[in-house]
Amino acid sequence: MRYLLYFIYLGWHWGLNLAFFIIRHEIRGERKYGIRTIGTDNLAREVSEEDREHVAMYEPVNYYTATWLFDHLQSTDLHTTLLDVGCGKGRVLAMGAAYGFRTLAGIDLSPRLCASATEMQQLLYNRYQHIRITICCEDARQYTVPESVGVIFLFNPFDDVIMEGFIHRVKESLRRKHRPLKVLYANPQCKQLWLDAGFRETASFVKMDILKGSILVNNPT
């Protein structure tokens, strides 16, 4: 039933062709990673009235886009911390653990979604040895980005107002520890802000006019 409801949602907003494409990958992805993260969630009651206009409704990144982005990682990236900004129910954390990350962190503004991500954390602890996951319910503009973070995952979690504040926190972290940093950006609506901050795009894709992804890296030299 959850696949049918999500199919209807996708078809209504983006058309049947894209809905069929995404649902096929949803079924494969949920089975492959052994998780249940499909569906949408309205965050209107989860955030302050001031922030509602800046925060997107929860919808997990589709598996096609996430896989494309993860497949561009290098082995050295896996030895850093993966930070999922707007972690939702923890889909990207599960994928990151499967790809080989041993240290992961997720942040989200919604207490309800953070509770779901914490449930995912326990599932992953039972599945993988020597893994560390931190879940933080916090405004990204106030979050102190750990100096161990080498990969950031974004699925258009908020608009340019909050993104600008988050980029500021990222740059603070880079000033504390000069290092390479890679951003896996799905549906990169605020990509120009990262480019203006000194990052450069090393790869990108567009599929069916709607699905988009971008790899952004800083220049640590």
C-alpha positions as CSV (number, residue, x, y, z in Angstrom):
1,M,0.0,0.0,0.0
2,R,2.8,2.4,0.8
3,Y,4.2,2.0,-2.7
4,L,0.8,2.7,-4.2
5,L,0.3,5.8,-2.2
6,Y,3.8,7.1,-3.1
7,F,3.2,6.3,-6.7
8,I,0.0,8.3,-6.7
9,Y,1.8,11.2,-5.1
10,L,4.6,11.1,-7.6
11,G,2.3,10.7,-10.6
12,W,0.2,13.6,-9.5
13,H,3.1,16.0,-9.1
14,W,5.6,14.8,-11.7
15,G,3.8,12.5,-14.2
16,L,3.4,8.8,-14.7
17,N,6.6,8.1,-16.5
18,L,8.7,9.5,-13.6
19,A,6.5,7.8,-11.1
20,F,7.0,4.4,-12.6
21,F,10.7,5.0,-12.9
22,I,11.1,6.1,-9.2
23,I,8.8,3.3,-7.8
24,R,10.9,0.6,-9.6
25,H,14.0,2.0,-7.9
26,E,12.2,2.4,-4.6
27,I,11.2,-1.3,-4.5
28,R,14.7,-2.4,-5.4
29,G,16.3,0.0,-3.0
30,E,14.2,-0.8,0.1
31,R,14.7,-4.5,-0.5
32,K,18.5,-4.1,-1.1
33,Y,19.1,-2.1,2.1
34,G,16.4,-3.9,4.2
35,I,14.7,-0.7,5.3
36,R,11.4,1.1,5.1
37,T,11.8,4.8,4.4
38,I,9.4,5.4,1.6
39,G,6.7,8.1,1.7
40,T,6.3,11.8,2.5
41,D,5.7,13.8,5.6
42,N,4.4,17.4,6.1
43,L,6.7,19.2,8.5
44,A,4.4,22.2,9.1
45,R,3.7,21.2,12.7
46,E,7.3,20.2,13.4
47,V,8.9,23.6,12.8
48,S,8.3,27.2,13.9
49,E,6.0,29.4,11.9
50,E,9.0,31.5,11.0
51,D,10.9,28.5,9.5
52,R,8.0,26.9,7.6
53,E,8.6,28.9,4.4
54,H,12.2,27.8,4.4
55,V,11.9,24.0,5.0
56,A,10.8,21.5,2.4
57,M,8.2,18.8,3.0
58,Y,10.0,15.5,3.9
59,E,10.5,13.2,1.0
60,P,13.4,10.7,0.9
61,V,15.9,11.1,-1.9
62,N,15.2,8.6,-4.7
63,Y,17.5,5.6,-4.9
64,Y,18.5,6.3,-8.5
65,T,19.9,9.8,-7.6
66,A,21.4,8.7,-4.3
67,T,23.2,5.7,-5.9
68,W,24.6,7.9,-8.7
69,L,26.0,10.3,-6.1
70,F,27.4,7.6,-3.8
71,D,29.0,5.8,-6.8
72,H,31.2,8.9,-7.2
73,L,32.9,8.5,-3.9
74,Q,36.5,7.4,-3.6
75,S,37.9,4.9,-1.1
76,T,39.5,7.8,0.9
77,D,36.1,9.4,1.3
78,L,34.9,6.4,3.3
79,H,37.5,7.0,6.0
80,T,35.8,10.3,6.9
81,T,32.5,11.1,8.5
82,L,29.4,11.2,6.3
83,L,27.0,14.0,7.3
84,D,23.4,13.8,6.1
85,V,21.7,17.2,6.3
86,G,18.0,16.7,6.6
87,C,18.4,13.0,7.5
88,G,14.7,12.3,7.7
89,K,14.1,8.6,8.4
90,G,17.7,7.7,7.8
91,R,17.7,6.3,4.2
92,V,21.1,8.0,3.4
93,L,22.6,6.8,6.6
94,A,21.7,3.2,5.8
95,M,23.1,3.6,2.3
96,G,26.3,5.2,3.7
97,A,26.8,2.4,6.1
98,A,26.4,-0.1,3.3
99,Y,28.9,1.7,1.1
100,G,31.4,1.4,3.9
101,F,31.3,4.6,6.1
102,R,32.1,3.8,9.7
103,T,31.3,7.2,11.1
104,L,28.1,8.9,10.2
105,A,26.0,11.8,11.4
106,G,22.5,13.0,10.7
107,I,20.8,16.3,11.5
108,D,17.2,17.2,11.1
109,L,14.9,20.0,12.4
110,S,12.0,17.6,13.0
111,P,11.9,15.8,16.4
112,R,9.6,13.2,14.8
113,L,12.0,12.5,11.9
114,C,15.0,12.4,14.3
115,A,13.1,9.7,16.3
116,S,12.8,7.7,13.1
117,A,16.5,8.2,12.3
118,T,17.3,7.0,15.8
119,E,15.4,3.8,15.1
120,M,17.5,3.5,11.9
121,Q,20.6,4.0,14.0
122,Q,19.7,1.0,16.2
123,L,19.0,-1.1,13.2
124,L,22.4,-0.3,11.7
125,Y,24.2,-0.9,15.0
126,N,22.7,-4.4,14.9
127,R,23.8,-4.9,11.3
128,Y,27.3,-3.5,11.3
129,Q,30.2,-3.8,13.7
130,H,32.5,-0.9,14.6
131,I,30.1,1.8,13.3
132,R,29.3,5.1,15.0
133,I,26.3,7.2,14.2
134,T,25.2,10.6,15.7
135,I,21.7,11.9,15.3
136,C,21.1,15.6,16.2
137,C,17.8,17.5,16.2
138,E,19.0,21.0,15.4
139,D,18.8,23.9,13.1
140,A,21.5,23.5,10.4
141,R,22.4,27.2,10.9
142,Q,23.4,26.4,14.5
143,Y,25.0,23.1,13.9
144,T,28.8,22.8,14.5
145,V,30.1,20.7,11.6
146,P,32.6,18.1,13.0
147,E,36.1,18.4,11.7
148,S,36.0,14.7,10.8
149,V,33.3,15.4,8.1
150,G,34.6,14.7,4.6
151,V,31.3,14.1,2.8
152,I,28.0,16.0,3.1
153,F,24.8,14.7,1.6
154,L,22.0,17.1,0.7
155,F,18.6,16.5,-0.8
156,N,17.4,20.0,-1.2
157,P,16.5,20.1,2.6
158,F,15.8,23.8,2.8
159,D,15.9,27.1,0.8
160,D,18.7,29.5,0.2
161,V,18.1,31.4,3.5
162,I,19.0,28.4,5.7
163,M,21.5,27.0,3.2
164,E,23.5,30.2,3.3
165,G,23.7,29.9,7.1
166,F,24.7,26.2,6.9
167,I,27.4,27.0,4.3
168,H,28.8,29.5,6.8
169,R,29.0,26.7,9.4
170,V,30.8,24.5,6.9
171,K,33.3,27.2,6.2
172,E,33.9,27.6,9.9
173,S,34.7,23.9,10.2
174,L,37.1,24.1,7.2
175,R,38.9,27.0,8.9
176,R,39.3,25.0,12.0
177,K,40.7,22.1,10.0
178,H,41.8,22.6,6.4
179,R,40.8,19.5,4.5
180,P,39.1,18.2,1.3
181,L,35.3,18.2,1.5
182,K,32.9,16.6,-1.0
183,V,29.2,17.6,-1.2
184,L,26.8,15.0,-2.7
185,Y,23.9,17.3,-3.7
186,A,20.6,15.8,-5.0
187,N,18.2,18.3,-6.6
188,P,20.7,21.1,-6.2
189,Q,18.5,24.1,-6.0
190,C,21.0,26.2,-4.1
191,K,24.1,25.0,-6.0
192,Q,25.1,28.6,-6.8
193,L,25.6,29.4,-3.1
194,W,28.2,26.6,-2.9
195,L,29.9,27.8,-6.0
196,D,30.0,31.3,-4.7
197,A,31.5,29.9,-1.5
198,G,34.5,28.5,-3.4
199,F,33.3,25.0,-4.2
200,R,33.5,23.6,-7.8
201,E,31.3,21.1,-9.6
202,T,33.2,18.0,-10.7
203,A,30.3,15.9,-12.0
204,S,26.5,16.3,-12.5
205,F,23.6,14.6,-14.2
206,V,20.0,15.3,-15.3
207,K,17.6,12.5,-16.1
208,M,14.0,12.8,-17.3
209,D,14.3,16.6,-16.7
210,I,13.5,16.2,-13.0
211,L,16.1,14.0,-11.4
212,K,19.3,15.9,-10.9
213,G,22.5,15.5,-8.9
214,S,25.8,17.4,-8.5
215,I,29.2,16.6,-7.0
216,L,30.8,19.7,-5.4
217,V,34.3,19.8,-3.9
218,N,36.3,22.5,-2.2
219,N,39.8,23.4,-3.1
220,P,42.0,22.6,0.0
221,T,45.2,23.9,-1.6
